Amino acid sequence: MQDGSQIFVPDSFIALFQGRNQRLRQPLDEIAQRYELCEDLAQMLVEQAQILYHQSAPSESAILQTIYSGLQTPDAGISAEEARWVVLRLSELLEWKAPELLLPSPAEDGAA
């Protein structure tokens, strides 16, 4: 998968860029770049999520849902699928139970 790259891109991330026939919709190097961005984002959000948890004491799920909502804004610079992956990765890093994260329907996505 890596084609000379030192970056290991997990299957869960690659799946974001596969069509129904399992073919990639983007070149591997672009997927690797997107993965680096999303992994870095998840790593950066660990501390913020921990601070929110200790300061305002909402549930872990509420914090992850709030972060997910924030990542779905156009200014976030990532797709809805990538935002979902980031939050699921964040829950892994924090060792929190992953919430159910629904992707916006195509009608909602296009309305923005």
C-alpha positions in Angstrom: 0.0 0.0 0.0 2.7 2.5 0.9 4.5 2.8 -2.4 7.8 4.0 -1.0 6.2 6.0 1.7 7.2 5.5 5.4 3.6 6.3 6.4 1.3 3.4 7.4 -2.3 4.3 6.4 -4.8 2.1 8.3 -7.5 0.3 6.4 -10.1 2.2 8.2 -8.9 5.4 6.7 -8.3 3.9 3.2 -11.9 2.8 3.2 -13.0 6.5 3.2 -11.6 6.8 -0.3 -12.8 3.5 -1.8 -15.8 3.2 -4.1 -18.3 0.4 -4.0 -16.0 -1.7 -6.1 -13.2 -1.2 -3.6 -11.2 0.9 -6.0 -9.5 4.0 -4.7 -11.0 7.3 -5.8 -7.7 9.2 -5.2 -4.0 8.5 -5.6 -2.3 6.8 -2.7 0.0 9.8 -2.0 -3.0 12.1 -1.6 -4.7 9.6 0.7 -1.5 9.4 2.8 -1.4 13.2 3.0 -5.0 13.3 4.2 -4.3 10.6 6.7 -1.4 12.6 8.2 -3.6 15.6 8.5 -6.4 13.7 10.2 -4.1 11.7 12.5 -2.4 14.9 13.6 -5.8 16.5 14.2 -6.9 13.6 16.4 -3.6 13.8 18.3 -4.0 17.5 18.8 -7.6 17.1 20.1 -6.6 14.7 22.9 -5.5 17.5 25.2 -8.5 19.7 24.4 -11.0 16.8 25.0 -9.3 16.0 28.4 -9.5 19.7 29.4 -13.2 19.9 28.5 -13.8 16.7 30.4 -12.1 17.9 33.6 -13.4 21.5 33.4 -17.0 21.2 32.5 -17.5 17.5 33.3 -19.9 16.6 30.5 -20.0 13.0 29.4 -17.3 11.7 27.2 -19.8 11.1 24.5 -21.1 14.7 24.7 -17.5 16.0 24.3 -16.9 13.7 21.3 -20.2 14.7 19.7 -19.4 18.4 20.2 -16.0 18.0 18.6 -17.6 16.0 15.7 -20.1 18.9 15.1 -17.2 21.4 15.0 -15.2 19.3 12.5 -18.2 19.2 10.1 -18.1 22.9 9.5 -16.7 24.0 6.1 -13.9 25.9 7.8 -12.5 22.6 9.3 -11.0 21.7 6.0 -11.9 18.0 6.2 -14.8 16.0 4.8 -17.6 14.6 6.9 -16.2 11.1 6.5 -12.8 12.3 7.7 -14.4 14.2 10.6 -16.0 11.0 11.7 -12.7 9.1 11.4 -10.9 11.8 13.4 -13.4 11.5 16.3 -13.4 7.7 16.3 -9.6 7.9 16.4 -9.8 10.5 19.2 -12.0 8.1 21.2 -9.4 5.4 20.7 -6.6 7.6 21.8 -8.5 8.7 24.9 -9.7 5.1 25.6 -13.3 6.4 25.6 -16.3 4.6 24.2 -16.9 5.7 20.7 -20.2 7.4 20.2 -22.5 6.7 17.3 -21.6 9.3 14.7 -24.0 9.7 11.9 -22.8 11.2 8.6 -25.0 13.9 7.2 -27.3 12.7 4.4 -26.4 13.8 0.9 -29.3 16.3 0.9 -28.1 17.9 4.1 -24.5 17.9 2.9 -25.4 19.7 -0.3 -27.5 22.3 1.5 -24.5 23.8 3.3 
